[in-house]
Amino acid sequence: MSKVQRIEPHGERLRVIFEHQGKDLSIAADRVVNGAGRVANIDGLDLEKGNVAHQDRRIATDAYLRSTSNPNVYVCGDALTTSPQLSPIATYEGEIVGRNIVEGPKYKPDYASIPSSVYTTPALASVGLSEQEGRLGLDVGLAVNPETPVEACLPHLPHIDLLLMMTVHPGFGGQAFIADVMDKVKRAREEIDRRGLKIALQVDGGINEETAAIAAAAGADVFVAGSAIFHADDPLAAARRIREAVA
């Protein structure tokens, strides 16, 4: 196994200094690609020194998967928090980034063909089962991913009891709160109130005392918090602070 020690300029190229079997070796390269792992390990990359704009683990990228502040840096896979956290998507994005590095920024990812499904336990509907029969006296919820337009869920409002607006992409804890979702929360709240519906409007992802207050101001009334509570020194106190922030 080899361990990279550092990367430094070498004329118009780069020199990678690494340790292999106890020896310090180096190799010249035109490009260096960093694999950050399943849960993107970017904390030690010193993104500020590389002029890579980010908010926690969320790196700002353009349509070509480049850093918006440093176009020499590309982002894909699990380090890219704006796309579904799935292995085939990571491979697809990696191919695009590789081509853009070699050929220049020509290719953009197209996520339109990615299928999506909703599963419920217990099953609430099937062929030949009416909605009335399917509910069986249970509450029904609808979850909406960050990239899904709010208009997609509005027709279903009369048939649900809870609308969940995901403020991160499902996959793992500790992700940064996606503030852009608040526009959808406001729109959903306006429509729920306009129709006089009794629907809980929930947010889940990156919720702490600060972001919970932002979501409450947008119209959310149910808040799911994980890392902000269970990673706190005093989980009970952390939960109380979140409650107070939305009171």
C-alpha positions as CSV (number, residue, x, y, z in Angstrom):
1,M,0.0,0.0,0.0
2,S,1.2,3.5,-0.8
3,K,0.5,6.7,1.0
4,V,0.6,10.1,-0.6
5,Q,2.8,12.6,1.3
6,R,2.2,15.7,-0.7
7,I,1.6,17.1,-4.2
8,E,3.7,20.0,-5.5
9,P,4.2,22.0,-8.7
10,H,6.9,20.7,-11.0
11,G,7.3,23.0,-14.0
12,E,4.0,22.8,-15.9
13,R,3.2,19.5,-14.4
14,L,2.7,18.1,-10.8
15,R,5.0,15.9,-8.7
16,V,3.3,13.4,-6.4
17,I,5.5,12.4,-3.5
18,F,4.4,9.1,-1.8
19,E,5.6,6.5,0.5
20,H,5.8,2.9,-0.7
21,Q,7.2,0.0,1.3
22,G,9.0,2.4,3.6
23,K,10.6,4.4,0.8
24,D,9.8,7.9,-0.4
25,L,9.2,7.9,-4.1
26,S,7.8,10.5,-6.6
27,I,6.1,10.5,-9.9
28,A,5.3,13.3,-12.4
29,A,1.6,13.8,-13.4
30,D,-0.5,16.1,-15.6
31,R,-3.6,15.5,-13.5
32,V,-4.3,14.2,-9.9
33,V,-7.7,12.7,-9.0
34,N,-8.6,12.2,-5.4
35,G,-11.0,9.4,-4.3
36,A,-12.7,10.6,-1.2
37,G,-14.5,7.4,-0.2
38,R,-18.1,6.3,0.4
39,V,-18.8,9.1,2.9
40,A,-16.8,11.9,1.2
41,N,-13.7,12.4,3.4
42,I,-12.9,16.0,2.4
43,D,-12.2,17.4,5.9
44,G,-8.4,17.0,5.4
45,L,-8.2,18.4,1.9
46,D,-7.8,22.0,3.0
47,L,-10.3,23.3,0.5
48,E,-9.8,26.9,1.5
49,K,-6.2,26.8,0.4
50,G,-7.3,25.4,-2.9
51,N,-9.9,28.2,-3.3
52,V,-12.7,25.6,-3.4
53,A,-15.9,27.2,-2.2
54,H,-18.0,24.9,0.1
55,Q,-20.4,24.8,2.9
56,D,-19.4,22.0,5.2
57,R,-19.3,18.9,2.9
58,R,-21.3,20.6,0.1
59,I,-18.9,21.8,-2.6
60,A,-20.3,24.4,-5.0
61,T,-20.1,23.1,-8.6
62,D,-21.1,24.2,-12.0
63,A,-22.9,22.3,-14.8
64,Y,-19.6,20.5,-15.8
65,L,-19.0,19.3,-12.2
66,R,-16.2,21.9,-11.6
67,S,-15.7,23.9,-8.5
68,T,-17.4,27.3,-9.1
69,S,-14.5,29.1,-7.5
70,N,-11.6,27.0,-8.9
71,P,-12.3,25.5,-12.3
72,N,-9.2,23.3,-12.1
73,V,-11.0,21.2,-9.4
74,Y,-13.8,18.7,-10.4
75,V,-16.2,17.0,-8.0
76,C,-18.1,13.7,-8.5
77,G,-19.5,10.7,-6.7
78,D,-20.2,10.9,-3.0
79,A,-18.3,14.2,-2.7
80,L,-21.1,15.7,-4.9
81,T,-24.1,16.2,-2.6
82,T,-26.4,17.5,-5.3
83,S,-27.0,14.1,-7.0
84,P,-28.3,10.8,-5.7
85,Q,-25.8,9.0,-3.6
86,L,-25.8,5.8,-5.6
87,S,-22.8,3.8,-6.9
88,P,-23.9,3.7,-10.6
89,I,-24.4,7.5,-10.5
90,A,-20.9,7.9,-9.0
91,T,-19.4,5.8,-11.8
92,Y,-21.4,7.9,-14.4
93,E,-20.2,11.2,-12.9
94,G,-16.6,9.9,-12.7
95,E,-16.7,9.1,-16.5
96,I,-17.9,12.6,-17.2
97,V,-15.3,14.2,-15.0
98,G,-12.6,12.1,-16.6
99,R,-13.6,13.2,-20.1
100,N,-13.8,16.9,-19.0
101,I,-10.4,16.8,-17.5
102,V,-8.9,15.3,-20.7
103,E,-11.0,17.1,-23.3
104,G,-12.0,20.3,-21.5
105,P,-15.4,21.2,-20.0
106,K,-17.7,19.8,-22.7
107,Y,-19.9,17.3,-20.9
108,K,-22.7,17.7,-18.4
109,P,-24.4,15.0,-16.4
110,D,-28.0,14.2,-17.3
111,Y,-30.0,12.8,-14.4
112,A,-33.4,12.8,-16.2
113,S,-33.2,9.1,-17.0
114,I,-32.6,8.0,-13.3
115,P,-35.7,6.0,-12.2
116,S,-37.2,6.5,-8.8
117,S,-39.6,4.6,-6.6
118,V,-41.5,5.0,-3.4
119,Y,-41.9,2.0,-1.1
120,T,-44.1,1.9,2.0
121,T,-44.3,-0.5,4.9
122,P,-47.0,-1.9,5.1
123,A,-48.0,-1.6,1.4
124,L,-50.7,0.9,1.0
125,A,-51.7,0.3,-2.6
126,S,-51.6,-2.3,-5.2
127,V,-53.4,-3.2,-8.4
128,G,-57.1,-3.6,-7.7
129,L,-56.9,-1.9,-4.3
130,S,-58.6,1.5,-4.0
131,E,-57.0,4.4,-2.1
132,Q,-59.8,4.2,0.5
133,E,-59.1,0.5,1.1
134,G,-55.4,1.0,1.0
135,R,-55.2,3.5,3.8
136,L,-56.7,1.1,6.4
137,G,-56.9,3.9,8.9
138,L,-53.2,4.7,8.7
139,D,-51.6,8.1,8.1
140,V,-50.0,8.5,4.7
141,G,-46.8,10.4,4.0
142,L,-45.0,11.6,0.9
143,A,-41.2,12.3,0.8
144,V,-39.7,14.7,-1.7
145,N,-36.0,14.8,-2.5
146,P,-34.2,18.2,-2.8
147,E,-34.1,18.2,-6.6
148,T,-37.8,17.3,-7.1
149,P,-39.9,20.3,-7.9
150,V,-42.7,21.1,-5.4
151,E,-45.2,21.1,-8.2
152,A,-44.8,17.3,-8.4
153,C,-46.3,16.8,-5.0
154,L,-49.1,19.4,-5.0
155,P,-51.7,17.2,-6.7
156,H,-51.3,14.6,-3.9
157,L,-51.9,16.9,-1.0
158,P,-55.6,16.0,-0.5
159,H,-54.6,12.3,-0.1
160,I,-51.7,12.6,2.4
161,D,-51.3,13.4,6.1
162,L,-47.6,14.3,6.1
163,L,-45.4,16.0,3.5
164,L,-41.6,15.5,4.1
165,M,-39.2,17.9,2.4
166,M,-35.8,16.3,2.4
167,T,-33.1,19.0,3.1
168,V,-30.3,16.7,2.3
169,H,-30.0,13.7,-0.1
170,P,-30.8,10.5,1.6
171,G,-27.9,8.3,2.2
172,F,-25.9,9.2,5.4
173,G,-26.0,11.5,8.4
174,G,-24.0,14.6,8.9
175,Q,-24.7,16.3,5.6
176,A,-25.1,20.0,5.2
177,F,-28.6,21.6,5.2
178,I,-29.7,22.5,1.7
179,A,-31.2,26.0,2.1
180,D,-32.6,26.1,-1.4
181,V,-35.3,23.7,-0.3
182,M,-36.9,26.4,1.8
183,D,-38.5,27.9,-1.3
184,K,-40.3,24.6,-1.8
185,V,-41.3,24.5,1.9
186,K,-42.8,28.0,1.6
187,R,-44.7,27.1,-1.5
188,A,-46.0,23.9,0.1
189,R,-47.1,25.7,3.2
190,E,-48.9,28.3,1.1
191,E,-50.8,25.6,-0.8
192,I,-51.6,23.6,2.4
193,D,-53.1,26.7,4.1
194,R,-54.9,27.9,1.0
195,R,-56.7,24.6,0.7
196,G,-57.4,24.3,4.4
197,L,-55.7,20.9,4.7
198,K,-54.4,19.3,7.9
199,I,-51.0,18.1,6.7
200,A,-47.8,18.0,8.8
201,L,-45.0,19.7,6.9
202,Q,-41.7,18.0,7.9
203,V,-38.1,18.7,7.2
204,D,-35.3,16.2,7.5
205,G,-31.5,16.6,7.0
206,G,-28.9,19.0,8.5
207,I,-31.4,20.1,11.2
208,N,-30.0,21.9,14.2
209,E,-31.1,24.8,16.3
210,E,-30.1,27.3,13.6
211,T,-31.5,25.5,10.5
212,A,-34.7,24.4,12.4
213,A,-35.5,28.0,13.0
214,I,-35.0,28.8,9.3
215,A,-37.3,25.9,8.3
216,A,-39.9,26.9,10.9
217,A,-39.9,30.5,9.4
218,A,-40.5,28.9,6.0
219,G,-43.5,27.0,7.3
220,A,-42.3,23.6,8.5
221,D,-43.9,22.3,11.7
222,V,-42.2,18.9,12.2
223,F,-38.4,18.6,12.4
224,V,-36.1,15.5,12.3
225,A,-32.7,15.9,13.9
226,G,-30.0,13.3,14.1
227,S,-26.4,14.3,14.2
228,A,-27.2,17.6,16.0
229,I,-28.6,15.7,18.9
230,F,-26.7,12.3,19.0
231,H,-23.3,13.9,18.3
232,A,-23.7,16.5,21.0
233,D,-22.0,16.3,24.3
234,D,-25.5,16.7,26.0
235,P,-28.1,15.2,23.6
236,L,-31.0,16.2,25.8
237,A,-29.9,19.8,26.0
238,A,-29.3,19.8,22.2
239,A,-32.9,18.6,21.6
240,R,-34.3,21.2,24.0
241,R,-32.4,24.0,22.1
242,I,-33.9,22.8,18.8
243,R,-37.4,22.8,20.4
244,E,-36.9,26.3,21.7
245,A,-35.6,27.5,18.3
246,V,-38.9,26.6,16.7
247,A,-41.3,27.5,19.5
